Amino acid sequence: MKAAEAGIWKSTEMRHRLAEAGLEISHGKMSNLWVGDPTTIRLDDLDVICAVLECTPADLLLPEPEKVQARRPRQAETGTVTSFTPRLGRHRSVPPA
């Protein structure tokens, strides 16, 4: 929406404006940003995007509390958090007790 408000209607135009501001983005990453489904974004890149669109990060980011809730460990009926075993990579030692 912010891009449209700035008169940018195509992802290629946004990509060119970002390049002019010093941020080179691949076609794939630009596609993910444009459709609103990026997996990650660097804060430095977000700063450039905000500068090009003349907005703040709060104008671009949407809170998703349901995703945060889904990541929380399930609680037993007693209200205590269930324990979990950390997954260690290969060749890692267990921390001292």
C-alpha positions in Angstrom: 0.0 0.0 0.0 2.8 2.4 0.8 4.3 1.9 -2.6 1.0 2.7 -4.2 0.6 5.8 -2.1 4.1 6.8 -3.4 2.9 6.3 -7.0 4.8 3.1 -7.4 2.6 0.5 -9.2 5.1 -2.1 -10.4 7.7 -4.1 -8.5 10.3 -3.4 -11.2 9.8 0.4 -10.6 10.3 -0.2 -6.8 13.4 -2.3 -7.5 14.8 0.5 -9.7 14.2 3.1 -7.0 15.8 0.9 -4.3 18.8 0.5 -6.6 19.1 4.3 -7.0 19.1 4.5 -3.2 21.9 1.9 -3.0 20.0 -1.3 -2.4 20.3 -4.0 -5.0 17.5 -6.6 -4.6 17.2 -9.8 -6.5 14.0 -10.5 -8.6 13.0 -13.2 -6.2 13.4 -11.2 -3.0 11.6 -8.2 -4.6 8.7 -10.6 -5.6 8.4 -11.8 -2.0 8.5 -8.2 -0.7 5.9 -7.1 -3.3 3.4 -9.8 -2.5 3.8 -9.2 1.2 5.3 -12.5 2.1 9.0 -12.0 2.9 10.6 -14.6 5.1 13.3 -12.2 6.4 14.4 -8.7 5.8 17.6 -7.0 7.0 17.1 -3.9 9.1 19.5 -2.0 6.9 17.3 -2.9 3.9 14.2 -1.9 5.8 15.8 1.6 6.4 16.4 2.0 2.6 12.9 0.9 1.8 11.4 3.4 4.3 13.6 6.2 2.9 12.4 5.4 -0.7 8.7 5.3 0.4 9.1 8.1 2.9 7.6 6.1 5.7 8.5 4.4 9.0 8.9 0.6 9.6 5.6 0.7 11.6 3.9 1.7 8.3 5.1 -1.5 6.7 5.1 -4.1 9.4 1.9 -5.8 10.6 1.8 -7.5 14.0 0.8 -11.2 13.9 0.0 -12.1 17.5 -1.5 -15.5 16.5 1.9 -16.6 15.1 3.6 -15.6 18.4 1.0 -17.5 20.4 1.5 -20.6 18.2 5.2 -20.6 18.9 4.8 -20.7 22.7 5.3 -24.0 24.5 2.1 -25.8 25.4 1.2 -25.7 29.1 -0.1 -28.6 31.1 -3.3 -28.2 33.0 -1.3 -27.3 36.1 -0.1 -24.2 34.4 3.5 -25.2 34.2 5.4 -25.2 31.0 6.3 -28.6 29.6 10.0 -29.3 29.5 11.8 -29.8 26.3 15.1 -31.2 25.2 17.3 -28.9 23.2 18.4 -30.2 19.8 22.1 -30.0 19.5 24.0 -30.1 16.3 26.6 -32.8 15.5 29.9 -32.6 17.3 28.6 -30.4 20.1 29.0 -31.2 23.7 26.4 -31.0 26.4 26.8 -27.9 28.6 28.1 -28.6 32.1 25.5 -29.3 34.8 
